């Protein structure tokens, strides 16, 4: 098994009681590589949870996994292998998940370069914190890539109440 503990942290973002959470954790335990895992629980608004990832991260790369993302066993290693050799100006890759409720692929799971993102803290007052942050980064020459690969499922244990 490939050991990425000193290179990659996977953050699980969770809030409340989501029926997918345990499946998410098991999917991470079944990955084809070893990495550092941290849970960020009950931070609101969402921008504070995302900022907490940057505050805690001590590895060159990190992946954001929401509690309702169930990754394929090779997803983490695939994301890492495709990302660590990218150009310096590429700060993030975003991969598709298959949304079970909508029955179609949606963008979702992201891998980040820690050093790049730590320069751009989240704006807690902006309603679209990620978009605003990426706009600032783009002005300074950074870019990100959307990948065509589907690396897991989104919310397979959805409920009518929880999906919204």
Number of C-alpha atoms within 10 A of each C-alpha: 7 9 13 17 14 13 15 26 26 22 24 23 23 19 15 10 9 16 16 18 22 13 18 21 19 13 18 25 14 13 17 17 18 19 22 17 17 14 15 19 13 13 16 11 12 19 19 17 21 20 18 17 23 20 12 12 19 16 18 15 24 25 24 19 22 21 26 24 28 27 24 18 18 16 22 23 19 15 20 19 11 12 19 15 9 13 10 12 15 18 24 23 21 20 21 21 23 21 19 14 14 10 9 11 18 15 17 21 24 18 25 24 22 22 15 17 18 14 10 14 16 24 15 14 9 12 12 13 18 14 12 14 16 19 13 12 19 15 9 10 12 17 17 16 13 13 15 11 15 18 23 22 20 29 26 16 15 17 12 7 6 11 11 6
